[in-house]
Amino acid sequence: MSLKFIQDLHQKLLSMDFPQTAFYLSNDNYLEVTAKHVSKEHDLLKVAKYYDIPLEQVMTIGDNFNDSPMLALASLGVAMGNAPEGVKKSANLVTASNNQHGVTQAIIEHILN
């Protein structure tokens, strides 16, 4: 399937009435369909509440469109260097790519130091 087809399908599905369903482009050409209540940011809220961790003390790291809401929710959202530009805009900062150990660098710089 072409990239344009996937993107057009995504827009069409978003315009339709599926109140219990969420549609995400987790990559330019990868459409994810999930129940609306299933998301990384929703589960992050549940875990933080369960362990009584304020979001001001939470760092999230992501590399794709389905990570954007989670990155925006945490006080420190870190996008991987290989993330699409739209994902990077959702984050507070950008680390190195996954091939350059960006997760390790972010943890060392912002948690261990």
Biopython code that builds the backbone (N, CA, C, O; Angstrom):
import numpy as np
from Bio.PDB.StructureBuilder import StructureBuilder

atoms = [
    (1, "MET", "N", (0.830, -1.186, 0.000)),
    (1, "MET", "CA", (0.000, 0.000, 0.000)),
    (1, "MET", "C", (0.872, 1.246, 0.000)),
    (1, "MET", "O", (1.966, 1.268, 0.565)),
    (2, "SER", "N", (0.367, 2.256, -0.635)),
    (2, "SER", "CA", (1.145, 3.483, -0.715)),
    (2, "SER", "C", (1.002, 4.305, 0.561)),
    (2, "SER", "O", (0.037, 4.174, 1.314)),
    (3, "LEU", "N", (1.991, 5.148, 0.770)),
    (3, "LEU", "CA", (1.985, 6.053, 1.914)),
    (3, "LEU", "C", (0.750, 6.950, 1.881)),
    (3, "LEU", "O", (0.107, 7.164, 2.908)),
    (4, "LYS", "N", (0.423, 7.467, 0.710)),
    (4, "LYS", "CA", (-0.743, 8.341, 0.574)),
    (4, "LYS", "C", (-2.024, 7.600, 0.934)),
    (4, "LYS", "O", (-2.903, 8.175, 1.575)),
    (5, "PHE", "N", (-2.148, 6.347, 0.538)),
    (5, "PHE", "CA", (-3.343, 5.567, 0.867)),
    (5, "PHE", "C", (-3.513, 5.450, 2.379)),
    (5, "PHE", "O", (-4.606, 5.664, 2.902)),
    (6, "ILE", "N", (-2.435, 5.111, 3.079)),
    (6, "ILE", "CA", (-2.501, 4.961, 4.538)),
    (6, "ILE", "C", (-2.877, 6.286, 5.193)),
    (6, "ILE", "O", (-3.722, 6.322, 6.087)),
    (7, "GLN", "N", (-2.254, 7.365, 4.752)),
    (7, "GLN", "CA", (-2.548, 8.674, 5.339)),
    (7, "GLN", "C", (-3.979, 9.117, 5.044)),
    (7, "GLN", "O", (-4.644, 9.686, 5.910)),
    (8, "ASP", "N", (-4.457, 8.857, 3.821)),
    (8, "ASP", "CA", (-5.842, 9.192, 3.478)),
    (8, "ASP", "C", (-6.823, 8.349, 4.285)),
    (8, "ASP", "O", (-7.843, 8.856, 4.751)),
    (9, "LEU", "N", (-6.519, 7.071, 4.449)),
    (9, "LEU", "CA", (-7.366, 6.189, 5.247)),
    (9, "LEU", "C", (-7.431, 6.679, 6.693)),
    (9, "LEU", "O", (-8.500, 6.694, 7.304)),
    (10, "HIS", "N", (-6.288, 7.076, 7.230)),
    (10, "HIS", "CA", (-6.239, 7.596, 8.595)),
    (10, "HIS", "C", (-7.161, 8.805, 8.739)),
    (10, "HIS", "O", (-7.956, 8.869, 9.677)),
    (11, "GLN", "N", (-7.061, 9.751, 7.825)),
    (11, "GLN", "CA", (-7.904, 10.945, 7.884)),
    (11, "GLN", "C", (-9.384, 10.594, 7.751)),
    (11, "GLN", "O", (-10.223, 11.167, 8.446)),
    (12, "LYS", "N", (-9.704, 9.664, 6.869)),
    (12, "LYS", "CA", (-11.094, 9.240, 6.691)),
    (12, "LYS", "C", (-11.632, 8.604, 7.972)),
    (12, "LYS", "O", (-12.742, 8.923, 8.399)),
    (13, "LEU", "N", (-10.866, 7.720, 8.584)),
    (13, "LEU", "CA", (-11.306, 7.066, 9.817)),
    (13, "LEU", "C", (-11.495, 8.075, 10.943)),
    (13, "LEU", "O", (-12.433, 7.955, 11.732)),
    (14, "LEU", "N", (-10.618, 9.062, 11.022)),
    (14, "LEU", "CA", (-10.745, 10.098, 12.053)),
    (14, "LEU", "C", (-12.026, 10.912, 11.878)),
    (14, "LEU", "O", (-12.600, 11.392, 12.855)),
    (15, "SER", "N", (-12.467, 11.063, 10.640)),
    (15, "SER", "CA", (-13.665, 11.862, 10.379)),
    (15, "SER", "C", (-14.959, 11.084, 10.609)),
    (15, "SER", "O", (-16.040, 11.672, 10.637)),
    (16, "MET", "N", (-14.856, 9.778, 10.772)),
    (16, "MET", "CA", (-16.040, 8.942, 10.967)),
    (16, "MET", "C", (-16.362, 8.802, 12.456)),
    (16, "MET", "O", (-15.540, 9.129, 13.312)),
    (17, "ASP", "N", (-17.546, 8.320, 12.747)),
    (17, "ASP", "CA", (-18.012, 8.220, 14.128)),
    (17, "ASP", "C", (-17.705, 6.840, 14.706)),
    (17, "ASP", "O", (-18.500, 5.909, 14.580)),
    (18, "PHE", "N", (-16.542, 6.727, 15.338)),
    (18, "PHE", "CA", (-16.145, 5.521, 16.061)),
    (18, "PHE", "C", (-15.779, 5.952, 17.479)),
    (18, "PHE", "O", (-14.595, 6.091, 17.786)),
    (19, "PRO", "N", (-16.761, 6.165, 18.346)),
    (19, "PRO", "CA", (-16.492, 6.770, 19.655)),
    (19, "PRO", "C", (-15.614, 5.942, 20.586)),
    (19, "PRO", "O", (-15.010, 6.505, 21.499)),
    (20, "GLN", "N", (-15.522, 4.658, 20.394)),
    (20, "GLN", "CA", (-14.722, 3.806, 21.277)),
    (20, "GLN", "C", (-13.393, 3.394, 20.652)),
    (20, "GLN", "O", (-12.686, 2.546, 21.197)),
    (21, "THR", "N", (-13.050, 3.992, 19.508)),
    (21, "THR", "CA", (-11.877, 3.553, 18.757)),
    (21, "THR", "C", (-10.912, 4.711, 18.533)),
    (21, "THR", "O", (-11.325, 5.835, 18.250)),
    (22, "ALA", "N", (-9.635, 4.422, 18.661)),
    (22, "ALA", "CA", (-8.585, 5.415, 18.393)),
    (22, "ALA", "C", (-7.769, 4.961, 17.190)),
    (22, "ALA", "O", (-7.543, 3.767, 16.994)),
    (23, "PHE", "N", (-7.338, 5.910, 16.399)),
    (23, "PHE", "CA", (-6.536, 5.639, 15.211)),
    (23, "PHE", "C", (-5.247, 6.443, 15.315)),
    (23, "PHE", "O", (-5.285, 7.661, 15.489)),
    (24, "TYR", "N", (-4.114, 5.770, 15.211)),
    (24, "TYR", "CA", (-2.807, 6.423, 15.316)),
    (24, "TYR", "C", (-1.927, 6.021, 14.146)),
    (24, "TYR", "O", (-1.929, 4.867, 13.717)),
    (25, "LEU", "N", (-1.181, 6.977, 13.640)),
    (25, "LEU", "CA", (-0.090, 6.660, 12.729)),
    (25, "LEU", "C", (1.146, 6.514, 13.596)),
    (25, "LEU", "O", (1.721, 7.512, 14.031)),
    (26, "SER", "N", (1.559, 5.289, 13.851)),
    (26, "SER", "CA", (2.744, 5.085, 14.683)),
    (26, "SER", "C", (4.004, 5.139, 13.836)),
    (26, "SER", "O", (5.116, 5.105, 14.363)),
    (27, "ASN", "N", (3.833, 5.220, 12.560)),
    (27, "ASN", "CA", (4.896, 5.430, 11.598)),
    (27, "ASN", "C", (4.210, 6.048, 10.391)),
    (27, "ASN", "O", (2.984, 5.994, 10.296)),
    (28, "ASP", "N", (4.944, 6.622, 9.487)),
    (28, "ASP", "CA", (4.314, 7.247, 8.325)),
    (28, "ASP", "C", (3.376, 6.296, 7.588)),
    (28, "ASP", "O", (2.349, 6.719, 7.056)),
    (29, "ASN", "N", (3.726, 5.026, 7.557)),
    (29, "ASN", "CA", (2.925, 4.069, 6.792)),
    (29, "ASN", "C", (2.389, 2.927, 7.651)),
    (29, "ASN", "O", (2.175, 1.825, 7.147)),
    (30, "TYR", "N", (2.171, 3.179, 8.943)),
    (30, "TYR", "CA", (1.696, 2.135, 9.849)),
    (30, "TYR", "C", (0.550, 2.687, 10.678)),
    (30, "TYR", "O", (0.754, 3.508, 11.573)),
    (31, "LEU", "N", (-0.652, 2.231, 10.374)),
    (31, "LEU", "CA", (-1.854, 2.700, 11.052)),
    (31, "LEU", "C", (-2.233, 1.728, 12.155)),
    (31, "LEU", "O", (-2.424, 0.538, 11.904)),
    (32, "GLU", "N", (-2.341, 2.234, 13.378)),
    (32, "GLU", "CA", (-2.750, 1.411, 14.516)),
    (32, "GLU", "C", (-4.185, 1.744, 14.877)),
    (32, "GLU", "O", (-4.576, 2.911, 14.916)),
    (33, "VAL", "N", (-4.964, 0.707, 15.139)),
    (33, "VAL", "CA", (-6.353, 0.851, 15.552)),
    (33, "VAL", "C", (-6.484, 0.184, 16.910)),
    (33, "VAL", "O", (-6.216, -1.010, 17.047)),
    (34, "THR", "N", (-6.896, 0.952, 17.918)),
    (34, "THR", "CA", (-7.017, 0.420, 19.278)),
    (34, "THR", "C", (-8.307, 0.930, 19.915)),
    (34, "THR", "O", (-8.956, 1.844, 19.407)),
    (35, "ALA", "N", (-8.650, 0.322, 21.024)),
    (35, "ALA", "CA", (-9.738, 0.866, 21.824)),
    (35, "ALA", "C", (-9.300, 2.232, 22.339)),
    (35, "ALA", "O", (-8.132, 2.421, 22.677)),
    (36, "LYS", "N", (-10.212, 3.168, 22.401)),
    (36, "LYS", "CA", (-9.877, 4.548, 22.762)),
    (36, "LYS", "C", (-9.191, 4.658, 24.123)),
    (36, "LYS", "O", (-8.322, 5.511, 24.305)),
    (37, "HIS", "N", (-9.563, 3.821, 25.066)),
    (37, "HIS", "CA", (-8.978, 3.911, 26.409)),
    (37, "HIS", "C", (-7.602, 3.249, 26.502)),
    (37, "HIS", "O", (-6.970, 3.287, 27.558)),
    (38, "VAL", "N", (-7.137, 2.648, 25.419)),
    (38, "VAL", "CA", (-5.826, 1.996, 25.416)),
    (38, "VAL", "C", (-4.815, 2.955, 24.798)),
    (38, "VAL", "O", (-4.847, 3.218, 23.596)),
    (39, "SER", "N", (-3.927, 3.468, 25.625)),
    (39, "SER", "CA", (-2.899, 4.372, 25.122)),
    (39, "SER", "C", (-1.768, 4.443, 26.134)),
    (39, "SER", "O", (-1.947, 4.127, 27.310)),
    (40, "LYS", "N", (-0.632, 4.852, 25.673)),
    (40, "LYS", "CA", (0.519, 4.968, 26.564)),
    (40, "LYS", "C", (0.299, 6.053, 27.610)),
    (40, "LYS", "O", (0.660, 5.875, 28.773)),
    (41, "GLU", "N", (-0.293, 7.184, 27.203)),
    (41, "GLU", "CA", (-0.504, 8.249, 28.182)),
    (41, "GLU", "C", (-1.547, 7.846, 29.223)),
    (41, "GLU", "O", (-1.413, 8.201, 30.394)),
    (42, "HIS", "N", (-2.572, 7.119, 28.820)),
    (42, "HIS", "CA", (-3.588, 6.651, 29.774)),
    (42, "HIS", "C", (-2.956, 5.718, 30.797)),
    (42, "HIS", "O", (-3.193, 5.849, 31.998)),
    (43, "ASP", "N", (-2.155, 4.782, 30.317)),
    (43, "ASP", "CA", (-1.516, 3.845, 31.241)),
    (43, "ASP", "C", (-0.431, 4.510, 32.081)),
    (43, "ASP", "O", (-0.209, 4.115, 33.225)),
    (44, "LEU", "N", (0.241, 5.507, 31.533)),
    (44, "LEU", "CA", (1.206, 6.266, 32.328)),
    (44, "LEU", "C", (0.507, 6.939, 33.511)),
    (44, "LEU", "O", (1.023, 6.930, 34.629)),
    (45, "LEU", "N", (-0.648, 7.511, 33.264)),
    (45, "LEU", "CA", (-1.417, 8.126, 34.351)),
    (45, "LEU", "C", (-1.790, 7.101, 35.416)),
    (45, "LEU", "O", (-1.711, 7.387, 36.610)),
    (46, "LYS", "N", (-2.195, 5.911, 34.987)),
    (46, "LYS", "CA", (-2.572, 4.865, 35.939)),
    (46, "LYS", "C", (-1.380, 4.413, 36.776)),
    (46, "LYS", "O", (-1.502, 4.255, 37.991)),
    (47, "VAL", "N", (-0.234, 4.203, 36.142)),
    (47, "VAL", "CA", (0.959, 3.755, 36.865)),
    (47, "VAL", "C", (1.430, 4.841, 37.831)),
    (47, "VAL", "O", (1.760, 4.550, 38.981)),
    (48, "ALA", "N", (1.460, 6.080, 37.372)),
    (48, "ALA", "CA", (1.892, 7.183, 38.244)),
    (48, "ALA", "C", (0.963, 7.315, 39.448)),
    (48, "ALA", "O", (1.424, 7.535, 40.568)),
    (49, "LYS", "N", (-0.323, 7.183, 39.224)),
    (49, "LYS", "CA", (-1.277, 7.268, 40.337)),
    (49, "LYS", "C", (-1.092, 6.098, 41.294)),
    (49, "LYS", "O", (-1.079, 6.291, 42.509)),
    (50, "TYR", "N", (-0.949, 4.894, 40.763)),
    (50, "TYR", "CA", (-0.796, 3.700, 41.596)),
    (50, "TYR", "C", (0.417, 3.818, 42.519)),
    (50, "TYR", "O", (0.343, 3.482, 43.701)),
    (51, "TYR", "N", (1.538, 4.302, 41.966)),
    (51, "TYR", "CA", (2.767, 4.429, 42.752)),
    (51, "TYR", "C", (2.914, 5.806, 43.396)),
    (51, "TYR", "O", (3.944, 6.103, 44.001)),
    (52, "ASP", "N", (1.891, 6.642, 43.266)),
    (52, "ASP", "CA", (1.886, 7.980, 43.850)),
    (52, "ASP", "C", (3.100, 8.801, 43.397)),
    (52, "ASP", "O", (3.798, 9.414, 44.205)),
    (53, "ILE", "N", (3.325, 8.790, 42.095)),
    (53, "ILE", "CA", (4.429, 9.551, 41.504)),
    (53, "ILE", "C", (3.833, 10.736, 40.752)),
    (53, "ILE", "O", (3.095, 10.535, 39.787)),
    (54, "PRO", "N", (4.130, 11.951, 41.163)),
    (54, "PRO", "CA", (3.604, 13.105, 40.427)),
    (54, "PRO", "C", (4.218, 13.172, 39.027)),
    (54, "PRO", "O", (5.379, 12.812, 38.831)),
    (55, "LEU", "N", (3.434, 13.633, 38.069)),
    (55, "LEU", "CA", (3.933, 13.723, 36.694)),
    (55, "LEU", "C", (5.125, 14.660, 36.580)),
    (55, "LEU", "O", (5.891, 14.579, 35.620)),
    (56, "GLU", "N", (5.284, 15.546, 37.551)),
    (56, "GLU", "CA", (6.452, 16.433, 37.561)),
    (56, "GLU", "C", (7.747, 15.652, 37.756)),
    (56, "GLU", "O", (8.832, 16.184, 37.520)),
    (57, "GLN", "N", (7.642, 14.391, 38.185)),
    (57, "GLN", "CA", (8.825, 13.554, 38.396)),
    (57, "GLN", "C", (8.938, 12.446, 37.350)),
    (57, "GLN", "O", (9.700, 11.496, 37.529)),
    (58, "VAL", "N", (8.189, 12.567, 36.271)),
    (58, "VAL", "CA", (8.164, 11.515, 35.253)),
    (58, "VAL", "C", (8.890, 11.970, 33.994)),
    (58, "VAL", "O", (8.698, 13.087, 33.515)),
    (59, "MET", "N", (9.731, 11.077, 33.468)),
    (59, "MET", "CA", (10.365, 11.273, 32.174)),
    (59, "MET", "C", (9.862, 10.175, 31.249)),
    (59, "MET", "O", (9.827, 9.005, 31.630)),
    (60, "THR", "N", (9.476, 10.545, 30.047)),
    (60, "THR", "CA", (9.088, 9.562, 29.042)),
    (60, "THR", "C", (10.004, 9.705, 27.836)),
    (60, "THR", "O", (10.534, 10.781, 27.561)),
    (61, "ILE", "N", (10.176, 8.602, 27.126)),
    (61, "ILE", "CA", (11.023, 8.589, 25.936)),
    (61, "ILE", "C", (10.241, 7.907, 24.825)),
    (61, "ILE", "O", (9.664, 6.839, 25.032)),
    (62, "GLY", "N", (10.219, 8.518, 23.653)),
    (62, "GLY", "CA", (9.480, 7.930, 22.544)),
    (62, "GLY", "C", (10.085, 8.269, 21.203)),
    (62, "GLY", "O", (10.899, 9.183, 21.072)),
    (63, "ASP", "N", (9.662, 7.500, 20.201)),
    (63, "ASP", "CA", (10.244, 7.695, 18.876)),
    (63, "ASP", "C", (9.226, 7.727, 17.744)),
    (63, "ASP", "O", (9.608, 7.771, 16.575)),
    (64, "ASN", "N", (7.921, 7.703, 18.076)),
    (64, "ASN", "CA", (6.961, 7.703, 16.987)),
    (64, "ASN", "C", (5.664, 8.380, 17.380)),
    (64, "ASN", "O", (5.466, 8.758, 18.534)),
    (65, "PHE", "N", (4.780, 8.526, 16.396)),
    (65, "PHE", "CA", (3.567, 9.317, 16.571)),
    (65, "PHE", "C", (2.694, 8.837, 17.726)),
    (65, "PHE", "O", (2.067, 9.655, 18.400)),
    (66, "ASN", "N", (2.641, 7.543, 17.964)),
    (66, "ASN", "CA", (1.817, 7.045, 19.063)),
    (66, "ASN", "C", (2.411, 7.402, 20.426)),
    (66, "ASN", "O", (1.760, 7.200, 21.451)),
    (67, "ASP", "N", (3.626, 7.924, 20.453)),
    (67, "ASP", "CA", (4.266, 8.352, 21.697)),
    (67, "ASP", "C", (4.020, 9.830, 22.013)),
    (67, "ASP", "O", (4.243, 10.259, 23.145)),
    (68, "SER", "N", (3.572, 10.604, 21.044)),
    (68, "SER", "CA", (3.446, 12.059, 21.218)),
    (68, "SER", "C", (2.610, 12.468, 22.423)),
    (68, "SER", "O", (3.063, 13.312, 23.196)),
    (69, "PRO", "N", (1.410, 11.915, 22.629)),
    (69, "PRO", "CA", (0.637, 12.326, 23.811)),
    (69, "PRO", "C", (1.341, 11.994, 25.123)),
    (69, "PRO", "O", (1.257, 12.760, 26.083)),
    (70, "MET", "N", (2.032, 10.864, 25.168)),
    (70, "MET", "CA", (2.773, 10.471, 26.370)),
    (70, "MET", "C", (3.931, 11.439, 26.609)),
    (70, "MET", "O", (4.193, 11.824, 27.749)),
    (71, "LEU", "N", (4.620, 11.829, 25.547)),
    (71, "LEU", "CA", (5.734, 12.767, 25.671)),
    (71, "LEU", "C", (5.248, 14.117, 26.196)),
    (71, "LEU", "O", (5.920, 14.752, 27.009)),
    (72, "ALA", "N", (4.091, 14.545, 25.733)),
    (72, "ALA", "CA", (3.549, 15.837, 26.156)),
    (72, "ALA", "C", (3.039, 15.797, 27.592)),
    (72, "ALA", "O", (2.997, 16.829, 28.262)),
    (73, "LEU", "N", (2.656, 14.631, 28.064)),
    (73, "LEU", "CA", (2.078, 14.492, 29.403)),
    (73, "LEU", "C", (3.121, 14.594, 30.513)),
    (73, "LEU", "O", (2.874, 15.228, 31.538)),
    (74, "ALA", "N", (4.262, 13.986, 30.319)),
    (74, "ALA", "CA", (5.303, 13.962, 31.356)),
    (74, "ALA", "C", (5.961, 15.332, 31.475)),
    (74, "ALA", "O", (5.942, 16.132, 30.539)),
    (75, "SER", "N", (6.537, 15.583, 32.632)),
    (75, "SER", "CA", (7.234, 16.860, 32.796)),
    (75, "SER", "C", (8.477, 16.916, 31.918)),
    (75, "SER", "O", (8.910, 17.997, 31.519)),
    (76, "LEU", "N", (9.049, 15.756, 31.616)),
    (76, "LEU", "CA", (10.188, 15.694, 30.708)),
    (76, "LEU", "C", (9.917, 14.629, 29.655)),
    (76, "LEU", "O", (10.087, 13.436, 29.903)),
    (77, "GLY", "N", (9.497, 15.070, 28.487)),
    (77, "GLY", "CA", (9.283, 14.175, 27.356)),
    (77, "GLY", "C", (10.482, 14.248, 26.440)),
    (77, "GLY", "O", (10.849, 15.326, 25.973)),
    (78, "VAL", "N", (11.097, 13.105, 26.178)),
    (78, "VAL", "CA", (12.316, 13.045, 25.375)),
    (78, "VAL", "C", (12.030, 12.281, 24.090)),
    (78, "VAL", "O", (11.635, 11.116, 24.132)),
    (79, "ALA", "N", (12.227, 12.924, 22.963)),
    (79, "ALA", "CA", (12.074, 12.265, 21.670)),
    (79, "ALA", "C", (13.424, 11.732, 21.218)),
    (79, "ALA", "O", (14.464, 12.354, 21.436)),
    (80, "MET", "N", (13.385, 10.589, 20.596)),
    (80, "MET", "CA", (14.601, 10.011, 20.038)),
    (80, "MET", "C", (15.032, 10.819, 18.815)),
    (80, "MET", "O", (14.197, 11.409, 18.129)),
    (81, "GLY", "N", (16.314, 10.843, 18.550)),
    (81, "GLY", "CA", (16.839, 11.577, 17.411)),
    (81, "GLY", "C", (16.299, 11.103, 16.082)),
    (81, "GLY", "O", (16.248, 11.874, 15.124)),
    (82, "ASN", "N", (15.892, 9.842, 16.005)),
    (82, "ASN", "CA", (15.351, 9.281, 14.768)),
    (82, "ASN", "C", (13.835, 9.454, 14.660)),
    (82, "ASN", "O", (13.229, 8.968, 13.705)),
    (83, "ALA", "N", (13.215, 10.137, 15.622)),
    (83, "ALA", "CA", (11.760, 10.348, 15.595)),
    (83, "ALA", "C", (11.384, 11.333, 14.495)),
    (83, "ALA", "O", (12.180, 12.205, 14.146)),
    (84, "PRO", "N", (10.176, 11.203, 13.945)),
    (84, "PRO", "CA", (9.702, 12.202, 12.979)),
    (84, "PRO", "C", (9.599, 13.583, 13.627)),
    (84, "PRO", "O", (9.450, 13.694, 14.844)),
    (85, "GLU", "N", (9.680, 14.621, 12.815)),
    (85, "GLU", "CA", (9.664, 15.995, 13.331)),
    (85, "GLU", "C", (8.429, 16.284, 14.182)),
    (85, "GLU", "O", (8.529, 16.981, 15.191)),
    (86, "GLY", "N", (7.274, 15.762, 13.792)),
    (86, "GLY", "CA", (6.061, 15.989, 14.567)),
    (86, "GLY", "C", (6.151, 15.439, 15.971)),
    (86, "GLY", "O", (5.593, 16.017, 16.904)),
    (87, "VAL", "N", (6.844, 14.335, 16.129)),
    (87, "VAL", "CA", (7.037, 13.729, 17.450)),
    (87, "VAL", "C", (8.009, 14.579, 18.259)),
    (87, "VAL", "O", (7.798, 14.804, 19.451)),
    (88, "LYS", "N", (9.055, 15.042, 17.625)),
    (88, "LYS", "CA", (10.037, 15.886, 18.311)),
    (88, "LYS", "C", (9.390, 17.157, 18.856)),
    (88, "LYS", "O", (9.785, 17.653, 19.911)),
    (89, "LYS", "N", (8.400, 17.683, 18.141)),
    (89, "LYS", "CA", (7.711, 18.893, 18.596)),
    (89, "LYS", "C", (6.868, 18.632, 19.840)),
    (89, "LYS", "O", (6.576, 19.561, 20.592)),
    (90, "SER", "N", (6.473, 17.376, 20.068)),
    (90, "SER", "CA", (5.687, 17.021, 21.256)),
    (90, "SER", "C", (6.553, 16.907, 22.500)),
    (90, "SER", "O", (6.042, 16.906, 23.620)),
    (91, "ALA", "N", (7.849, 16.812, 22.305)),
    (91, "ALA", "CA", (8.783, 16.557, 23.407)),
    (91, "ALA", "C", (9.414, 17.851, 23.907)),
    (91, "ALA", "O", (9.389, 18.882, 23.234)),
    (92, "ASN", "N", (9.982, 17.762, 25.110)),
    (92, "ASN", "CA", (10.728, 18.888, 25.669)),
    (92, "ASN", "C", (12.128, 18.966, 25.092)),
    (92, "ASN", "O", (12.696, 20.049, 24.947)),
    (93, "LEU", "N", (12.678, 17.807, 24.763)),
    (93, "LEU", "CA", (14.020, 17.772, 24.190)),
    (93, "LEU", "C", (14.195, 16.524, 23.341)),
    (93, "LEU", "O", (13.382, 15.601, 23.375)),
    (94, "VAL", "N", (15.273, 16.525, 22.585)),
    (94, "VAL", "CA", (15.586, 15.414, 21.682)),
    (94, "VAL", "C", (16.935, 14.847, 22.084)),
    (94, "VAL", "O", (17.890, 15.590, 22.313)),
    (95, "THR", "N", (17.007, 13.530, 22.169)),
    (95, "THR", "CA", (18.258, 12.844, 22.479)),
    (95, "THR", "C", (18.821, 12.245, 21.191)),
    (95, "THR", "O", (18.298, 12.500, 20.107)),
    (96, "ALA", "N", (19.856, 11.473, 21.304)),
    (96, "ALA", "CA", (20.449, 10.813, 20.144)),
    (96, "ALA", "C", (19.479, 9.760, 19.594)),
    (96, "ALA", "O", (18.472, 9.445, 20.228)),
    (97, "SER", "N", (19.785, 9.230, 18.436)),
    (97, "SER", "CA", (18.924, 8.214, 17.818)),
    (97, "SER", "C", (19.051, 6.885, 18.549)),
    (97, "SER", "O", (19.919, 6.707, 19.403)),
    (98, "ASN", "N", (18.172, 5.961, 18.197)),
    (98, "ASN", "CA", (18.252, 4.632, 18.816)),
    (98, "ASN", "C", (19.561, 3.932, 18.450)),
    (98, "ASN", "O", (20.077, 3.140, 19.238)),
    (99, "ASN", "N", (20.098, 4.214, 17.276)),
    (99, "ASN", "CA", (21.376, 3.607, 16.883)),
    (99, "ASN", "C", (22.562, 4.212, 17.626)),
    (99, "ASN", "O", (23.658, 3.651, 17.623)),
    (100, "GLN", "N", (22.338, 5.356, 18.261)),
    (100, "GLN", "CA", (23.397, 6.035, 19.020)),
    (100, "GLN", "C", (23.129, 5.977, 20.524)),
    (100, "GLN", "O", (23.645, 6.799, 21.281)),
    (101, "HIS", "N", (22.327, 5.013, 20.952)),
    (101, "HIS", "CA", (22.037, 4.783, 22.379)),
    (101, "HIS", "C", (21.372, 5.982, 23.042)),
    (101, "HIS", "O", (21.722, 6.363, 24.159)),
    (102, "GLY", "N", (20.410, 6.568, 22.341)),
    (102, "GLY", "CA", (19.724, 7.750, 22.850)),
    (102, "GLY", "C", (19.003, 7.536, 24.169)),
    (102, "GLY", "O", (18.988, 8.429, 25.017)),
    (103, "VAL", "N", (18.400, 6.358, 24.358)),
    (103, "VAL", "CA", (17.710, 6.084, 25.627)),
    (103, "VAL", "C", (18.716, 6.103, 26.768)),
    (103, "VAL", "O", (18.481, 6.729, 27.802)),
    (104, "THR", "N", (19.837, 5.417, 26.578)),
    (104, "THR", "CA", (20.878, 5.377, 27.607)),
    (104, "THR", "C", (21.375, 6.782, 27.914)),
    (104, "THR", "O", (21.527, 7.152, 29.079)),
    (105, "GLN", "N", (21.627, 7.560, 26.875)),
    (105, "GLN", "CA", (22.110, 8.928, 27.077)),
    (105, "GLN", "C", (21.106, 9.765, 27.867)),
    (105, "GLN", "O", (21.493, 10.510, 28.767)),
    (106, "ALA", "N", (19.825, 9.646, 27.539)),
    (106, "ALA", "CA", (18.798, 10.427, 28.238)),
    (106, "ALA", "C", (18.703, 10.025, 29.704)),
    (106, "ALA", "O", (18.579, 10.885, 30.576)),
    (107, "ILE", "N", (18.760, 8.733, 29.980)),
    (107, "ILE", "CA", (18.686, 8.262, 31.369)),
    (107, "ILE", "C", (19.893, 8.743, 32.169)),
    (107, "ILE", "O", (19.745, 9.222, 33.293)),
    (108, "ILE", "N", (21.078, 8.616, 31.594)),
    (108, "ILE", "CA", (22.285, 9.069, 32.295)),
    (108, "ILE", "C", (22.226, 10.571, 32.551)),
    (108, "ILE", "O", (22.500, 11.028, 33.661)),
    (109, "GLU", "N", (21.870, 11.331, 31.529)),
    (109, "GLU", "CA", (21.888, 12.790, 31.647)),
    (109, "GLU", "C", (20.799, 13.334, 32.572)),
    (109, "GLU", "O", (21.048, 14.275, 33.325)),
    (110, "HIS", "N", (19.606, 12.760, 32.529)),
    (110, "HIS", "CA", (18.476, 13.375, 33.229)),
    (110, "HIS", "C", (18.012, 12.637, 34.476)),
    (110, "HIS", "O", (17.230, 13.182, 35.256)),
    (111, "ILE", "N", (18.475, 11.413, 34.680)),
    (111, "ILE", "CA", (18.070, 10.673, 35.879)),
    (111, "ILE", "C", (19.263, 10.377, 36.778)),
    (111, "ILE", "O", (19.199, 10.612, 37.985)),
    (112, "LEU", "N", (20.332, 9.873, 36.216)),
    (112, "LEU", "CA", (21.471, 9.445, 37.031)),
    (112, "LEU", "C", (22.401, 10.586, 37.417)),
    (112, "LEU", "O", (23.125, 10.474, 38.406)),
    (113, "ASN", "N", (22.400, 11.667, 36.672)),
    (113, "ASN", "CA", (23.273, 12.813, 36.999)),
    (113, "ASN", "C", (22.518, 13.866, 37.765)),
    (113, "ASN", "O", (23.088, 14.896, 38.124)),
]
sb = StructureBuilder()
sb.init_structure("model")
sb.init_model(0)
sb.init_chain("A")
sb.init_seg("    ")
for serial, (resi, resn, name, xyz) in enumerate(atoms, 1):
    if name == "N":
        sb.init_residue(resn, " ", resi, " ")
    sb.init_atom(name, np.array(xyz, "f"), 0.0, 1.0, " ", f" {name:<3s}", serial, name[0])
structure = sb.get_structure()
